[in-house]
Amino acid sequence: MSPPPAPSGPALIQPGKQYEMRFPMDITITPSQLKGVVTPPPSKSQAHRLLLAAALAQGESVISNVALSQDIAATIRCLEELGAHIRIDGSTATVQGIAAGPMSPLRRIALPHLDCGESGSTLRFLIPVALAVRGGGIFTGRGRLMERPLTPYSHLFQKKGISWQQADGTLTVSGLLTPGDYPLPGNVSSQFFTGLLFALPLLRGDSRIVLTSPLESEDYVTLTRQAMEAAGVLVSGWEVPGGQFYQPVRQTVEADWSQAAFWYAAQTLGSDLVIPGLNPFSSQPDARVAALCQQLAGRQPDLAIDVSQYPDLFPALALMAAARPGLTTRIRGGARLRIKESDRIAAVADVLTRLGVWVEEFPDGIRVAGVIRFAGGVELDCHNDHRIAMMLAIAATRCEKPITLLGAECVNKSYPTFWEDYESLGGHISRREG
């Protein structure tokens, strides 16, 4: 099949450009409870996957309720570099796909340059996809992205004859992705499984992903399967039939349970919030936050929570645990959090300690002794981590004195309107931009 013709007019998104401009911003928050109605932004996890499925399809797809965070802007930018054409109108993305398949002519074009920003999903999803549709790619990123582990792919692909060269913040992969068995340990990021699941159906023959240990973050893989099924691509367990073609998609992105977790934490800390628009039956793993809040709001001593299936909830859960006066909570199962935008376990331990909370740090998590109120009166580094910034914003509602967040612009990675939403709920903040 030949690729569809390019639509007339500008293809690259324009509104998303603003989220790539990262002016340093410090924010001082004067403690106050929040009150009102707040609808979480669209799910970043689901949007990544639906946009990717649409970009691989033949024909035009329409994805509604897309928020142009920095991570989603990175995925859109890279999908256009792979040959898709994407137009943004408000929160709707219209995608003209590349008609990817076993004989995709785009493989004969020069390797694409794919700037993944700071998005781990973009990088890990697109490495095998770029191999399948373009014979590889040249990947770059910012922050800690290119330091984050890619070993599961490098070992796997090099054994299959793929060239893998990584140096000076640039990864170049090239070669022919072939059908066959792809063994992966289950305790690595689910992003590696997602990348393979999207790419392997495009090959001529059948493939199989072989789990060498139990799978963690299983619900993220379920989100991947749902996006593929919406585009007419099916897998049976871990058996992946080849020779498939993605069909156009018309889907609406759900509200994001990962971001909603911080508003649930605010409720637990005493704010009067209504959080509408969430799908209670969602496959998003962070939908478990509602039930976990009930546990943390109780008086159970020595509570233990395993976050291996929903690691992004760690900062919000740690904050709620810190607000359980006189009670200890152990949060474990988050070893992979040390290789996020920050060492998220160390970052959470650092900021909570500076707020006057006793924290014991472990390789896979923390133990926290809860307090009635946080001290405040300090400057706190957000560690260039959007989830740390949002956690601190909610912590401020329970502080005795104002706190200043250094590098608060990092919320743009996933929730660009967070500070506007915070103020609309009665949060008292003052900005200082660099």
C-alpha angles and dihedrals in degrees: 000000000000120000117262119259117268114257118244120255130037113333104188117081116257104189092057092060090081092063091057090060104088111190111180111253131184119195129200115204123200109209116258137138118255124234135182144046121317126179113203117235122258117288111273091199094054094042093054090054099043092048090050093049090048092049091054094049130096109244136010125325129188120209114186130200097030118162115208100227117160091261094052090045088054092052092048091048092052095045089055090050087054089056107271122127116220128187122190121207110176104306096339122099118201109197127195103200130218096235091236118197145137092293098038108165090210088079089077094058121094116277112280122240106232118194104195096183106206095322114126090185092055093050098044096040094050103045094078092032091055089050091052098047104027106018091252141320148230109251128197134168146169138245112011095333100109090045092058114104120274095164096119089061097039093053092043099046098040089056087056094052098260115147110239119186121169123175140134094009095308128107120197119189124177139164144075117308106217133196118257143085120336112191117200133169113241095226095070123090114296086229089081091056092047093053092052094044091055095046106039098066088062093064124095097244138039123277139191133210108217117206111215094185136013115298121249125199088026094166091064088059088050089056088053093051091049092053091048092048090050086059093048097255115130135192128185110223102303094334108108117195113213130220094056129143128211115237126212115281132217109187141142118226115237124234113272118258090190091064093037087061091076092053089049087052089052089054090051090051091054108273118137102231136157113206110194132173100052123131106232089198095051121139089222104121092221090065084090089076092089092061093040090054089059090053093049093046089058129083099244108143121224093014115187124203126186112208098182091113095043108025095161089070091065099098094046092046092047090053093050089048090052089056095058099100114219094002132103126220129192116206113190142160095066104110090131089061089079090073100050125103084303134005084277096193092053092042093053091047090049098051096041091050090051089052089058100263123136108236130178114199125215131181090258103030147320145279115225132195108209126231135197095239137002119244102233122177092112142106112240128196113228088211089227086284121130093206093053090052093051092045090054092048089058092042088058089067088068099040126114093216136023119280130207120219115208115210095012091160088082089089086080087079092076111353112033094174095049096111092046090051091047092054092045088060092054100270112155111221137156122200130217113188124197 
